[in-house]
Amino acid sequence: MSGKKKIGLFGLGCVGQGFYSLLTQANANLEIKKIVVKNPNKQRSVDQSLLSVSPEDILNDPEIDIVVELIDDSKFAFELLKKSLEKKKPLVTANKKMLAEHLEEIFWLQKRYNTPVLYEGAVCGSIPIIRNLEKHYAFDELHRVEGIFNGSTNYILTKMIEEKKDFASVLAEAQRLGFAESDPTLDVKGFDPKFKLAITMAHAFGIFIHPNQIVNIGVDKITEHDIRYARQQGCTIKLIAKAERVGDQIVGFVAPQFVPLESSLANIKNEYNAVSVTGASTGLQFLAGKGAGSLPTGLVVLSDVVAISQGDLYSYEKVRHADNLSFANEGLINICVSFREGEGIRPADFVEFIGGYQAGAFQSLNGWVSLKKLSNWSDRDSLSIIFNTGVNYKTTRSEKKQELTLV
Ligand SMILES: NC(=O)c1ccc[n+]([C@@H]2O[C@H](COP(=O)([O-])OP(=O)(O)OC[C@H]3O[C@@H](n4cnc5c(N)ncnc54)[C@H](OP(=O)(O)O)[C@@H]3O)[C@@H](O)[C@H]2O)c1
């Protein structure tokens, strides 16, 4: 008997391979007993006797202590999570889509089976944000969490702005370099950072919000006209995920924003991610690093596995004290909408119109629009929407007029 904790690993792709190679080099009290993959015919550089295509080889093996789920199928991943917990096997995952869509249920399943799930790798890769929200900020009343939660879109925006490349060619370059998926929709349309934001909101503010409730606007409609306009204002453009407390409500969005060049977020470039946390006691703190990739994410998965093997679990401190908070689904947003002439967008469409700008065939209009209008406009391929810097949310609830600001 080696006395080592035995691991069952699902998935041996980008993150699975990173995790496997780090674990086999680490002097941790852990050992991989079985690896379940989908395609039995792929060439793999691991001991063949470890491989299987049957999930039961992990789930039904009483010797396996911990399950590590690193597959790219969120529906099946949720089935694996439920079965692992039923069998009282703690689970580590990096599957942000699965977590974001089922987090409240996963919270209750952990209680029901008295078995933990850890998932640091799901949010901003190597940046330790979830465990810091859980431990370091557990008793600080947080005002705001915001940041750059997606590396591929940050890479695309950096190249579009600094090297004047067009969206399609930078996307192809990012795919060649492995920063973007072959189907880039989840990244470029802002779904991936929205999943991460939904998970972050549970740990920062204690509320479970299904990602469908959060507005996400991607980077795929940003044009040279928007970039020129940003420069004229002394700004760059970043895809920002943001959640903020406004009174007893939480406001959350993923959208491109004009970010002043002197801001810390403006200097996070290429595939890097960053998160800033603002709390009542801690003030503003800033974390930056690699948000994805085989080794950065594999390392965080390994540290979760070590933590779970030592009995660590999330206490969800904020969930226990969040009774009065709700998610804001109405209010006004301060945006800049840009389009070619003939789109039919007029100053009267704004609740409060601020002003406009025209260059050639392009127009930009600035002002406050309702969340409903924003959501309708975000579905139109011909409109580029960028949140303005400074105050960019106002509640329309009459009893509490409060405002949200961008750092
Ligand atoms: N890539 C990153 O940088 C990153 C960062 C943070 C989080 N994540 C998350 O980590 C997870 C894994 O991502 P990845 O990039 O490593 O994916 P990937 O490279 O596409 O690899 C996916 C792996 O899952 C296996 N798989 C798929 N369906 C399966 C099934 N039904 N049963 C068993 N194995 C199955 C595949 O098996 P085959 O090898 O047989 O095809 C493959 O080994 C995803 O949830 C992703 O969102 C990724």
The ligand as a Gaussian input file, in Angstrom:
#p B3LYP/6-31G(d) Opt

LIG

0 1
 N       -8.042000      25.145000     -22.042000
 C       -7.932000      25.999000     -21.046000
 O       -6.992000      26.804000     -20.970000
 C       -8.961000      26.025000     -19.951000
 C       -8.849000      26.956000     -18.909000
 C       -9.766000      26.950000     -17.865000
 C      -10.788000      25.997000     -17.874000
 N      -10.898000      25.101000     -18.906000
 C      -11.973000      24.102000     -18.846000
 O      -11.374000      22.823000     -18.649000
 C      -12.154000      21.816000     -19.302000
 C      -11.251000      21.054000     -20.274000
 O      -10.795000      21.963000     -21.266000
 P       -9.656000      21.531000     -22.305000
 O       -9.236000      22.795000     -22.956000
 O       -8.651000      20.692000     -21.631000
 O      -10.498000      20.659000     -23.330000
 P       -9.935000      19.771000     -24.522000
 O       -8.509000      20.068000     -24.798000
 O      -10.916000      19.891000     -25.638000
 O      -10.004000      18.277000     -23.946000
 C      -11.215000      17.711000     -23.586000
 C      -10.977000      16.309000     -23.064000
 O      -12.244000      15.808000     -22.618000
 C      -12.376000      14.478000     -23.083000
 N      -13.796000      14.159000     -23.180000
 C      -14.769000      14.824000     -23.853000
 N      -15.952000      14.206000     -23.682000
 C      -15.719000      13.139000     -22.883000
 C      -16.525000      12.107000     -22.357000
 N      -17.825000      12.035000     -22.620000
 N      -15.939000      11.165000     -21.570000
 C      -14.618000      11.212000     -21.291000
 N      -13.778000      12.164000     -21.778000
 C      -14.345000      13.098000     -22.564000
 C      -11.669000      14.476000     -24.415000
 O      -11.361000      13.134000     -24.730000
 P      -10.527000      12.741000     -26.057000
 O       -9.120000      13.143000     -25.724000
 O      -10.711000      11.280000     -26.153000
 O      -11.134000      13.535000     -27.170000
 C      -10.441000      15.323000     -24.103000
 O       -9.429000      14.545000     -23.534000
 C      -13.309000      22.559000     -19.970000
 O      -14.412000      22.538000     -19.109000
 C      -12.799000      23.989000     -20.102000
 O      -13.844000      24.942000     -20.102000
 C      -10.010000      25.097000     -19.926000

